[in-house]
Amino acid sequence: MNKARISIAIATAGRRDVLTETVRFMAHQRRVPDEFLICPARPEDADVAALRQIVPHIRFISSPMGSSHQRNAMIKASTADIMVFFDDDFLPAKDFLEEIERLFRIHPDVVVATGEVLADGANGAGLDFSDGFEVLASAGPNELLAEPEPIYNGYGCNMAIRLGPVRQYGVRFDENLPLYAWLEDVDFSRQIARHGQIVKSQRLRGVHLGTKKAGRSPGKRLGYSQIANRVHILKKGNMTLRGALEGSAANILSNFFKSAWPEPWTDRRGRLMGNVMALWDLARGRLHPSNILKM
């Protein structure tokens, strides 16, 4: 069996300096990637000269703005067998690609693998690089021997996909989910799940900084997407009714109760307004994810 070609792929927007530091950290993987692809939303979102100094063989892919568009562009451009999508603020353990290669070799039925996020700044104020380095250092040696476990979907901040079935069956990220493309990882996972297993492995370790800087959608847009994207994915058959209802309810209630005393890093009132706008559009039969482009 030939050695699998592995690609790192990062879709990025508005985090130029964060991206550079993340790539600098990723350059120390024990298993060197065969491809390193960056797809910036705008040319100014990537410091091309600095990144080429860090990874001389790095490739920059052009695409319309939007996470789904950018990820699809990298799939199209890749010659690899396995593509590992990382967020521009995700710090993988140094053996991440080594473990990916091992997992996909031992489990040929796996089409998507996602890892153990040791700390996720997306759930709070965000983490600094020093915080991420400390978490990874304190995790110690990778000694856990647990087998990968089946899960419903991969987590987009660290999601490895087997490109053979993706190419064979034309699976793509849904470009009807614009900009940050809320839940595009769920939709993609459920598409490809028809052709293999989706798993989580605790041997794939990393830290998601959850950087609170430009790059994510403003509150109103995100709040609208929390409803509209779920309904869209539900209609496609890639989300259960229970999952759509419970997820939407959880977002609405969280935004409602926290809007009185919102976290400094979260636009709760904007999200709640977006939720209400989406529900009103749903009642009128006008709900669609692309409506956020008019906001």
C-alpha positions as CSV (number, residue, x, y, z in Angstrom):
1,M,0.0,0.0,0.0
2,N,1.4,3.4,-1.0
3,K,1.9,6.0,1.7
4,A,-1.1,8.3,1.9
5,R,-0.6,11.9,0.9
6,I,-1.8,14.3,3.6
7,S,-2.8,17.9,3.2
8,I,-3.3,20.6,5.8
9,A,-6.0,23.0,4.7
10,I,-7.0,26.3,6.4
11,A,-9.8,28.6,5.3
12,T,-9.2,32.0,6.9
13,A,-10.7,35.5,7.2
14,G,-9.7,38.6,9.1
15,R,-7.0,36.9,11.2
16,R,-3.8,37.7,9.4
17,D,-1.4,37.7,12.4
18,V,-3.2,34.8,14.2
19,L,-2.9,32.7,11.0
20,T,0.9,33.4,10.8
21,E,1.5,32.2,14.3
22,T,-0.8,29.2,13.9
23,V,1.1,28.1,10.8
24,R,4.4,28.7,12.6
25,F,3.2,26.2,15.3
26,M,1.9,23.7,12.7
27,A,5.2,23.7,10.9
28,H,6.6,21.5,13.8
29,Q,4.4,18.5,13.1
30,R,6.4,15.3,13.4
31,R,4.7,14.0,10.2
32,V,5.3,16.7,7.6
33,P,2.2,17.4,5.4
34,D,2.6,16.7,1.7
35,E,0.5,19.8,1.0
36,F,-0.1,22.9,3.0
37,L,-3.0,24.9,1.6
38,I,-4.3,28.3,2.7
39,C,-7.4,29.9,1.3
40,P,-7.9,33.5,2.5
41,A,-11.2,35.3,2.1
42,R,-9.3,38.3,0.9
43,P,-5.7,38.7,-0.2
44,E,-4.9,40.9,2.8
45,D,-6.0,38.1,5.2
46,A,-2.7,36.2,4.7
47,D,0.9,37.5,5.1
48,V,2.1,35.6,2.1
49,A,5.8,36.5,2.5
50,A,5.9,35.4,6.2
51,L,4.0,32.2,5.6
52,R,6.3,31.2,2.7
53,Q,9.3,31.7,5.0
54,I,7.7,29.3,7.5
55,V,6.5,26.7,5.0
56,P,8.3,27.1,1.6
57,H,5.9,24.7,-0.2
58,I,2.7,26.4,1.0
59,R,0.1,27.1,-1.6
60,F,-2.5,29.9,-1.6
61,I,-5.9,29.1,-3.1
62,S,-8.3,31.7,-4.4
63,S,-12.0,31.5,-3.7
64,P,-15.1,33.6,-3.1
65,M,-15.5,34.6,0.5
66,G,-17.2,32.1,2.8
67,S,-16.0,29.1,4.7
68,S,-17.9,26.6,2.4
69,H,-16.6,28.2,-0.8
70,Q,-13.0,28.3,0.6
71,R,-13.0,24.7,1.8
72,N,-14.4,23.5,-1.5
73,A,-11.8,25.4,-3.4
74,M,-9.0,23.6,-1.5
75,I,-10.7,20.2,-2.1
76,K,-10.7,21.0,-5.8
77,A,-7.0,22.1,-5.7
78,S,-5.7,19.2,-3.7
79,T,-3.8,16.2,-4.9
80,A,-3.8,14.5,-1.5
81,D,-5.5,11.4,-0.2
82,I,-6.4,12.9,3.2
83,M,-7.2,16.5,3.9
84,V,-7.1,17.9,7.4
85,F,-9.1,21.0,7.9
86,F,-7.8,23.2,10.7
87,D,-9.2,26.5,11.9
88,D,-6.8,29.4,11.7
89,D,-6.6,29.4,15.5
90,F,-6.3,25.6,16.2
91,L,-3.1,24.3,17.7
92,P,-2.7,20.5,16.9
93,A,-0.4,18.4,19.1
94,K,2.8,17.6,17.3
95,D,1.8,14.1,16.6
96,F,-1.6,15.0,15.1
97,L,-0.8,14.2,11.4
98,E,1.1,11.1,12.5
99,E,-2.0,9.9,14.3
100,I,-4.3,10.8,11.4
101,E,-2.1,8.7,9.1
102,R,-2.2,5.8,11.5
103,L,-6.0,6.0,12.0
104,F,-6.9,6.1,8.3
105,R,-4.5,3.3,7.5
106,I,-5.9,1.0,10.3
107,H,-9.5,1.9,9.6
108,P,-10.1,2.0,5.9
109,D,-13.9,2.5,6.4
110,V,-13.4,5.9,8.1
111,V,-14.2,8.9,6.0
112,V,-14.1,11.6,8.6
113,A,-12.1,11.8,11.8
114,T,-12.1,14.6,14.4
115,G,-10.1,14.9,17.6
116,E,-10.2,15.7,21.2
117,V,-10.3,19.4,21.9
118,L,-8.3,19.8,25.1
119,A,-9.5,23.4,25.6
120,D,-11.9,25.3,23.5
121,G,-11.8,29.1,23.7
122,A,-14.9,29.3,21.4
123,N,-16.9,28.6,24.5
124,G,-15.6,31.6,26.4
125,A,-13.5,34.7,26.1
126,G,-10.9,32.9,23.9
127,L,-7.4,31.7,24.6
128,D,-4.0,33.3,23.9
129,F,-1.3,31.3,22.2
130,S,0.5,31.0,25.5
131,D,-2.6,29.4,27.0
132,G,-2.8,26.9,24.2
133,F,0.9,26.0,24.5
134,E,0.5,25.4,28.2
135,V,-2.5,23.2,27.7
136,L,-0.7,21.1,25.2
137,A,2.4,20.8,27.3
138,S,0.4,19.8,30.4
139,A,-1.4,17.1,28.4
140,G,1.7,14.9,28.5
141,P,2.6,11.9,26.3
142,N,0.0,10.5,24.0
143,E,-0.5,7.2,25.8
144,L,-4.2,6.6,25.5
145,L,-5.0,3.4,23.6
146,A,-8.7,3.9,23.2
147,E,-10.2,3.0,19.8
148,P,-11.9,5.8,17.8
149,E,-15.6,6.2,18.6
150,P,-18.5,6.7,16.1
151,I,-20.0,10.2,16.2
152,Y,-22.7,12.1,14.4
153,N,-20.4,14.8,12.8
154,G,-16.9,16.1,12.7
155,Y,-16.0,19.4,14.4
156,G,-14.8,21.8,11.7
157,C,-11.9,23.3,13.7
158,N,-10.1,19.9,13.3
159,M,-11.7,17.6,10.8
160,A,-9.8,15.1,8.6
161,I,-11.5,13.7,5.5
162,R,-10.7,10.9,3.1
163,L,-10.7,12.5,-0.3
164,G,-11.3,9.4,-2.4
165,P,-15.1,9.2,-1.5
166,V,-15.4,12.9,-1.6
167,R,-14.2,13.0,-5.2
168,Q,-16.1,9.8,-6.2
169,Y,-19.5,11.0,-4.9
170,G,-19.0,14.7,-5.4
171,V,-19.5,15.6,-1.7
172,R,-18.9,19.3,-1.0
173,F,-19.5,21.9,1.7
174,D,-22.9,23.6,1.1
175,E,-22.3,27.0,-0.6
176,N,-25.8,28.0,0.3
177,L,-24.5,28.5,3.8
178,P,-22.7,31.8,3.4
179,L,-19.9,33.6,5.2
180,Y,-19.0,31.7,8.4
181,A,-21.3,28.9,7.2
182,W,-22.7,27.9,10.6
183,L,-22.9,24.1,10.9
184,E,-21.4,23.4,7.5
185,D,-19.3,20.7,9.3
186,V,-22.5,18.9,10.3
187,D,-24.0,19.1,6.8
188,F,-20.8,17.8,5.2
189,S,-20.4,15.0,7.7
190,R,-23.9,13.7,7.1
191,Q,-23.4,13.8,3.4
192,I,-20.2,11.7,3.5
193,A,-21.6,9.4,6.3
194,R,-23.5,7.6,3.5
195,H,-20.1,6.3,2.3
196,G,-18.2,5.4,5.5
197,Q,-17.7,6.0,9.2
198,I,-17.4,9.3,11.1
199,V,-15.3,9.0,14.2
200,K,-13.7,10.9,17.1
201,S,-10.3,9.8,18.4
202,Q,-8.9,10.9,21.7
203,R,-5.4,10.4,20.3
204,L,-6.0,13.4,18.0
205,R,-5.4,16.2,20.4
206,G,-5.3,19.9,20.1
207,V,-6.5,23.3,21.4
208,H,-9.0,25.6,19.8
209,L,-8.1,29.2,20.8
210,G,-11.5,30.6,19.8
211,T,-9.9,33.9,18.9
212,K,-12.3,36.8,19.4
213,K,-11.2,38.9,16.5
214,A,-12.5,39.7,13.0
215,G,-13.4,36.7,10.9
216,R,-16.7,35.6,12.4
217,S,-20.1,36.9,11.6
218,P,-21.6,39.9,13.6
219,G,-24.3,38.9,16.2
220,K,-27.4,39.5,14.1
221,R,-26.1,37.5,11.2
222,L,-25.0,34.6,13.4
223,G,-28.3,34.6,15.2
224,Y,-30.1,34.4,11.9
225,S,-27.9,31.5,10.8
226,Q,-28.5,29.6,14.0
227,I,-32.1,29.1,12.8
228,A,-31.9,29.4,9.0
229,N,-28.9,27.0,8.6
230,R,-30.5,24.3,10.7
231,V,-33.8,24.5,8.8
232,H,-31.9,24.4,5.5
233,I,-29.9,21.3,6.6
234,L,-33.0,19.7,8.0
235,K,-34.8,20.0,4.7
236,K,-31.9,18.3,2.9
237,G,-32.2,15.4,5.3
238,N,-28.8,16.0,6.9
239,M,-30.1,16.8,10.4
240,T,-32.8,15.3,12.5
241,L,-35.9,17.2,13.4
242,R,-35.1,16.7,17.1
243,G,-31.6,18.0,16.5
244,A,-32.8,21.1,14.7
245,L,-35.5,21.9,17.4
246,E,-33.2,21.3,20.4
247,G,-30.3,23.1,18.9
248,S,-32.4,26.1,17.9
249,A,-34.1,26.2,21.2
250,A,-30.8,26.1,23.1
251,N,-29.4,29.0,21.1
252,I,-32.6,31.1,21.5
253,L,-32.8,30.6,25.2
254,S,-29.1,31.2,25.7
255,N,-29.3,34.4,23.7
256,F,-32.5,35.5,25.5
257,F,-31.3,35.0,29.1
258,K,-27.8,36.3,28.6
259,S,-28.9,39.4,26.6
260,A,-29.5,41.3,29.9
261,W,-25.9,40.8,31.0
262,P,-24.0,39.7,27.9
263,E,-20.5,38.5,27.9
264,P,-18.1,41.2,26.7
265,W,-17.0,39.0,23.8
266,T,-20.5,38.0,22.6
267,D,-23.2,40.1,20.9
268,R,-26.1,38.4,22.6
269,R,-28.6,41.1,21.7
270,G,-27.6,41.0,18.1
271,R,-27.9,37.2,18.1
272,L,-31.3,37.3,19.7
273,M,-32.5,39.9,17.1
274,G,-31.2,37.6,14.4
275,N,-33.1,34.6,16.0
276,V,-36.3,36.6,15.9
277,M,-35.8,37.8,12.3
278,A,-35.3,34.2,11.3
279,L,-38.4,32.9,13.1
280,W,-40.4,35.7,11.4
281,D,-39.0,34.8,8.0
282,L,-39.8,31.1,8.8
283,A,-43.4,32.0,9.5
284,R,-43.7,33.9,6.3
285,G,-42.0,31.2,4.2
286,R,-39.0,33.5,3.4
287,L,-36.3,31.8,5.5
288,H,-33.0,31.1,3.7
289,P,-29.4,31.1,4.9
290,S,-28.4,33.6,2.2
291,N,-30.6,36.3,3.7
292,I,-27.7,37.3,6.0
293,L,-25.9,38.7,3.0
294,K,-28.5,41.5,3.0
295,M,-27.9,42.4,6.7
